[in-house]
Amino acid sequence: MRYMKRVTRYITHVTESGQEVLRERSSAVFGNRYVAEVVTAIADETLNADSHVTVRMVASRTGLTDSLVKLVVQRLVAAELLRRLPQGRPRAPLYHEVQRSGGRWDALVELCVRLGHEPAEATQ
């Protein structure tokens, strides 16, 4: 099976085995298998629109369950990379806003994209 993920100005082709490699690397770096996928999905979702996303939007884009995405989003909120927006009414969608100031968000997206790339052949 072949997956295609579009992230910021990169297009990443991910095979099923490549997706597993990405998840293993994400686990090693972040302590969670899905951080890299969720971060790149949020970056893609907010590329041409406003910087507001919901857990459901990200789950639809990644194919992950809402509960897995929600755990990562909570970590991003705790790290002050996302900000939870106030709900206008009960049971309204819960939007999160990307915090772009300081360049931390862009650095995280760049790292997550690189985790999905195969290492280049070493030249001698």
C-alpha positions in Angstrom: 0.0 0.0 0.0 1.3 3.5 -0.8 0.5 6.7 1.2 1.2 10.2 0.1 1.6 13.0 2.6 1.9 16.6 1.5 3.7 18.7 4.2 4.4 22.4 3.8 6.7 22.7 0.8 7.6 19.0 0.8 5.8 16.0 -0.7 6.6 12.9 1.1 5.8 9.5 -0.3 5.4 7.0 2.5 5.1 3.2 1.9 3.5 1.1 4.6 7.0 0.1 5.7 8.1 3.7 5.5 5.2 4.7 7.8 6.4 2.1 10.3 9.9 3.5 10.2 8.5 7.0 10.7 6.6 5.7 13.7 9.6 4.0 15.2 11.7 7.1 14.8 8.9 9.2 16.3 8.8 6.9 19.3 12.6 7.1 19.7 12.7 10.9 19.5 9.4 11.9 21.2 8.4 8.9 23.2 5.2 8.6 21.1 4.8 6.8 17.8 2.3 9.3 16.3 3.8 12.7 17.1 5.6 13.1 13.7 2.5 12.1 11.8 0.2 14.4 13.8 2.6 17.4 13.6 3.0 17.1 9.8 -0.8 16.7 9.4 -1.4 19.8 11.4 1.2 21.7 9.3 -0.4 20.6 6.1 -3.9 21.4 7.4 -2.9 24.9 8.3 -0.7 25.6 5.3 -3.2 27.6 3.1 -5.9 28.4 5.6 -6.0 29.8 9.1 -4.0 28.1 11.8 -7.0 26.5 13.5 -7.5 22.7 13.6 -9.6 20.2 15.5 -8.6 16.7 16.6 -11.2 15.3 14.1 -9.6 17.2 11.2 -6.2 15.8 12.0 -7.6 12.3 12.6 -9.3 12.4 9.2 -6.1 13.5 7.5 -3.8 10.9 9.2 -6.2 7.9 9.4 -5.5 7.7 13.1 -8.2 7.4 15.8 -9.3 10.6 17.5 -8.0 9.3 20.8 -4.4 8.9 19.5 -4.5 12.3 17.9 -6.0 13.9 21.1 -3.0 12.6 23.2 -0.5 14.2 20.8 -2.5 17.5 20.7 -2.6 17.6 24.5 1.2 17.3 24.5 1.6 20.1 21.9 -0.7 22.3 24.0 1.4 21.6 27.1 4.6 22.5 25.1 2.8 25.7 24.1 3.1 24.8 20.4 -0.7 24.8 20.1 -3.2 26.9 22.0 -6.7 25.7 22.8 -9.3 28.2 21.7 -12.4 29.0 23.8 -15.6 27.3 22.7 -18.5 29.6 21.8 -21.1 27.1 23.0 -21.4 23.7 24.7 -20.6 20.8 22.4 -19.0 23.0 19.8 -15.9 21.8 18.0 -12.8 22.4 20.1 -10.3 24.3 17.9 -6.6 24.6 18.5 -4.4 27.4 17.1 -0.8 26.9 16.0 1.7 29.1 17.9 4.1 30.2 15.2 6.1 32.8 17.1 9.6 32.1 18.0 10.2 29.6 15.2 9.7 26.5 17.5 6.7 25.2 15.5 8.6 25.5 12.2 11.6 23.7 13.7 9.4 20.9 14.9 7.7 20.5 11.5 11.1 20.4 9.8 12.3 17.7 12.2 9.2 15.6 11.8 9.4 15.8 8.0 13.1 14.8 8.1 12.2 11.8 10.3 10.1 10.5 7.5 12.9 10.7 4.9 15.2 7.8 4.2 18.9 8.6 5.0 21.0 9.5 2.0 23.7 7.1 0.9 27.0 7.9 2.5 29.6 9.2 0.0 33.3 8.5 0.4 
